[in-house]
C-alpha cells in the first residue's frame, strides 16, 4: 500500500466531491491509480452546498474538489492537489526540473485555456439545462475551447502523451473535461489524435471512468 | 550573481513580453528580484504577433509570456515560469511539500478565478477601447472577479501575505492584475486589506512597477 505520511495511519483522505465535476474526477482518478484509499463526501453544488459557512471554512473559494489530508488540513485547486499527490511517483517526472515545469505548464494551460471553456457549456447544457439563457456566453467559451483543443490536437499528432511521452498528471488533468467535451456541444470528430490519446488514457492501469 | 544552470553562461534569458500584460509583468518582477539578467523582446499582441508561425513554434498556445532559457528551449504559462525560476529560492518555500502546495493553490486560483476576470475587462476597457461591444461579457467577468477579490480580502484580513506569512511567488502572481484592477473598472475602495497588501508588495526589495 502506498503510504505518504503518518496521518495515513489515522484517517482516510476525505474528498469533498461532486460526481459530474471534471475537476473532482481528476483527483478520484489519480487517487485510485495511486491506490490511496479515500472517502467520498458528496457536495451538492446545484443546491449551493459549496457556499455555506461550513464548506467555506474548508475552501474559501467555495469550490470542489477539496481534499482533507489530515483532520482539518484541506487542499483545494485540482492542479495543486494532483501535484501534491503525484510528487515522488511515476505520474510526476522526478528529479527533472524542466520536465516538472512542462507538466505544470499543461496544468495551467488546462485551467486557464481549456477547462473553463469546456466545463461551462457542459454545465449549462447538460447539467443546469439553461442553454438558451446563456447562449452568448456559450458561443464565447466555445470559440476559446476549440482553440485550446486545436493546440492539444497538434501536440498529440506528434506525441503519445503530453510530457516525456509517458502518462502523467498532465494527461489526467487534460483528459478530464476533454473526454466529455461533447456534453458541452463540442464536435470532437475533427480531433482524431485527441480521440486516440483518450483511448490510451482509458487503457492505463487502474483507470476508472467519470461515473464510477 | 544568481546562476541557475550552465546555459546562463552562454546567453541571457529572453523574455517574449508584452508591456501591458500582467502575466508578463509577473515574470519581469521575479527575474528582477532574483537578479537574473534577461533580454526583453516586445511582442505586439494587438497586431497579432502571437499568432504567426514563428511565435507559435515557441508557444503553440499563442500567448505571452514565453521565456527562452536556453537556445530553443521555451517555457510558457506564467505560473509554471514562476515556479521554475523560484525553485530553491526564498520566493517558493523550500523542502516543505504542504507549503509548496499552498503556493500552487494560489497560483491556480489566480489563473482560474482571478486573472481572466480582471485582465479581460481591463483589456477591453483600457487597451482595446471596446467596452460597449463586450458589455455583457464584462458584466459576467466582473461578477466573478469580485468574488475572487472577496476571497483575497478575507485572507488578507488575517495574514500579511498569502502563504507562510512571507512574500512568495503566490503574492507576485496575485498582485499583478489586482494592483491594476481599477483599469478594468473595479472599485477597489472596498478592499482595504488588499490595498495594504499591495503596499507591502511594493515595499519588497528590488520591486519594479508594471510600467518599468
Contacts between the chains, C-beta under 8 A, distances in Angstrom:
chain1	res1	chain2	res2	distance
A	60	B	151	5.0
A	60	B	154	5.9
A	60	B	155	6.8
A	61	B	109	6.1
A	61	B	113	6.2
A	61	B	148	7.7
A	61	B	151	5.3
A	62	B	147	7.9
A	73	B	98	7.6
A	75	B	101	6.1
A	75	B	105	7.0
A	76	B	105	5.8
A	76	B	109	7.9
A	77	B	104	7.1
A	77	B	105	4.5
A	77	B	108	3.9
A	77	B	109	5.9
A	77	B	112	7.6
A	78	B	108	7.7
A	79	B	104	6.8
A	79	B	108	4.6
A	80	B	101	5.3
A	80	B	102	8.0
A	80	B	104	3.9
A	80	B	105	4.3
A	80	B	107	7.7
A	80	B	108	5.5
A	81	B	101	7.8
A	83	B	101	6.8
A	83	B	104	5.7
A	84	B	97	6.8
A	84	B	98	7.9
A	84	B	101	4.4
A	84	B	104	7.8
A	87	B	97	6.2
A	97	B	84	6.8
A	97	B	87	6.2
A	98	B	73	7.6
A	98	B	84	7.9
A	101	B	75	6.1
A	101	B	80	5.3
A	101	B	81	7.8
A	101	B	83	6.8
A	101	B	84	4.4
A	102	B	80	8.0
A	104	B	77	7.1
A	104	B	79	6.8
A	104	B	80	3.9
A	104	B	83	5.7
A	104	B	84	7.8
A	105	B	75	6.9
A	105	B	76	5.8
A	105	B	77	4.5
A	105	B	80	4.3
A	107	B	80	7.7
A	107	B	108	7.7
A	108	B	77	4.0
A	108	B	78	7.7
A	108	B	79	4.6
A	108	B	80	5.5
A	108	B	107	7.7
A	108	B	108	7.4
A	108	B	111	5.6
A	109	B	61	6.1
A	109	B	76	7.9
A	109	B	77	5.9
A	111	B	108	5.6
A	111	B	111	5.4
A	111	B	112	4.7
A	112	B	77	7.6
A	112	B	111	4.7
A	112	B	112	6.8
A	112	B	115	7.9
A	112	B	116	6.9
A	113	B	61	6.2
A	115	B	112	7.9
A	116	B	112	6.9
A	116	B	116	7.5
A	136	B	136	6.1
A	136	B	137	8.0
A	137	B	136	8.0
A	137	B	137	7.5
A	137	B	140	6.3
A	140	B	137	6.3
A	147	B	62	8.0
A	148	B	61	7.7
A	151	B	60	5.0
A	151	B	61	5.3
A	154	B	60	5.9
A	155	B	60	6.8
